[in-house]
Amino acid sequence: DRLLRAVPRRLLSKAIEIGERYGFGRGIGHASKVLELSIELTAKLEEVGVPKLSKEVERALYVAAILHDIGTYFDLSDEHREYSYKMILEHGEELNNACSCNIAEKASIIARLHGRKDLVPEDLDKELKIAVGIIRIADGLDYTLDQAVAGIEISRDDSRVIAKVNCSNWCSADIERASKKKKLLEEILGLRIDVEPA
């Protein structure tokens, strides 16, 4: 299982424990779906030649997916991302100790930047920018919070990546939102990304 290869069980348990304290922000369903889609996007983008994330950045992406909205516990506005960033750092020692690694800083940055209009620092590592691009699309694909996306098929030609989205029920709003949040990943990869229904 890709998740457990990237995230040690103790760290996964700790991230879930922290998420539970804040109701995962928008609920466990949304956090779980963003995590699931982040894993699927990471794997399938690799299959079509997108640069592989290091284990450290992939781990940070998955922790950020679980905790990206915990800031809504305090603020439902766009400022929630800043709260999520600060809260992940506040729990940084717990997270870092759970894996004997330095995960909190990278996870907090990914969570902080998951909004489509969030400005990404020019000097941010390319790999972290890819992780931010992935979480933006994954988050967009659960915009309606109803976990309607059942899976994604990814293909690629010379100039674009095509993401065909399979839905268990109506999900055009989710696809539309993901399309609005794809720009960063397009810029980093130098490829157009088409997000469309399967």
N, C-alpha and C positions, 0 to 999 in steps of 0.2 A: 504494500500500500504506500503510495507516494507520500501521503501526509506523514505517516510514521517514520518513513526513511528520512524526511527532512526535519521533523519536529520530535524530539525525544518525549516519551510518554509523560515524564514529570513536568516538562514545560507545557505540553498540551493541557494537562490537568490544571496547572497553575493558571494558564490563560483562561480556561473555562471557568475556574473558580472566581477569578477577578471579574470576568464578564457577567457572571451570575449576580455579583454584588450590585451591579448597575442594570440588571435586566437586559444585558447585552445592548442597551441603548434602545434600539427599535425592535427588540425581541430576539429570542433564540432562533426563530425561523429565518429571519433576515440574515443574522450573523452566520448561520449554518449555510445558507444558500450562497452568500458572498464567498465564504470559504470554499465551498464545493466548486463554484464557478472559477475561482482563482486557481485552484488546483487543475481543473480541466483546461483552462486557457493556457496555463504555463506548460503543461504537457503537450498540448496540441500545437501550440506555437513552436515549441522545440522541434516537433516532428516535421514542420514545414521550413525549418532552417533559421528560425529566430534564435539569436544567441542564448545559450543555456545560462540560467541564473546559477550563481554559486550557491552552495548549500546554505551558507550564512544568509544571503539575501532571500532565497526561497523560504527559509525558516521565518525570517522577519515578515515577509509578505503574508504568510499564513497566520501568524500571531496578530498582525495588523487586521487581517480580515475578520478575525474573531472579535477584536476590540475596537474596530474603526468608529463605531457609533456610540461608545459608552458615554461620550460627552453630552449626548442628548438627555442624560439623566439630570443634568443641570441646566441645559439650554437647548431648545429645539430649533433655534435659528442656525444660519450658516456658521455661527461662532462655535457650534458644537464640535467642529473639527479641532479647534484650538484647545477646547476642554479635553477632547480625547487625547490629543498630543500630551498635554500636561499630566493627565491621569495615568497614561501609560508610563511616563517618566517617573511619576510618584510611586508606581508599583515596580519600578525598574529593578530594584534590588531583588525583589521576589522572583521576577522573571529571569533575571541573569543567574541567580543562584539555582533556579530549577534546571538549568541546562549547563551550568558552569561555562557560560559564554556571555558575550556582550550583545544581547538581542534587543533590549529595550529602546536604545537610541534609534536604531534603524526602523523598528516597528512603529515607533512614535512618529517618525518622519513620514512614513508611508501613510499612516492613518491621517495625519494632519493634512496631507495633500490630495485626499481622495475626491475632492470636489472638482468639477470640470473647470471652474474659473480660478482655482487656486494657482498662484504663481509659483512655479518651480524654480528654485535658485539655479542660475547658470552653472555654478560650480558643483552641483549635485552629481554624484557618480552616475555614469550612464546606466549601470545595472540597477541602481535604485530608481532611476527614472523609468526603466522598463517595468519594474515592480509597481510603481505608482500608476503607470498606464494600464497595467493589468487589473489592478483593484478598481480603477475608475470604471472600466468596462463591466467588470463583474458586479459592481454596485449598481450601475445603470440597468443591468439586466434583471434586477429585483427592485426596480423603482416603485412598483405598485405594492410591494411588501407581501405579495401573495404567492411567492415561490412558484410561479407558473412556468419558468424555463426548465425544461426537462433535460436539456443537453445541447451541446454545440458541436458542429462539425466544421473543421478548419481546412481550407485548401489555399493554394497560392499559385499565382502565375508570376510573370516577370515584374509586374508593376503593382500588384495588389495582393492583399490577403482577404479571403472571403470567409466570413463567419456566418454559417447557416444555423439559425437558432430554432430548436425544436421546443414546442410549447405544449404543456398538458391542457391548457385552455387559452383563452385570449391573452395575448401578451404584446400587442403592437405598441403600447405605451412604454413598455420595458425596452423593446428594440429601439424605439425612437430615442429614448434617453441614453442608451448605450452608444448610439450613433453620435449623440452630442458630446459624449465623454471620451471619444476615441482619438481626438486630435493630438494629444501628447504622444501617444504610442505611435501614431502615424509619423510625427516629426522625428522621433528617435530612430525609427526603423527605416525611414525614407521610403515608405510604402503606403499606398492608399489602403484603408481597411473598410470593407463593406460589411455592415451588419444587417442581415436580412432574414426574413422568415424562411424556414426550410420548406 
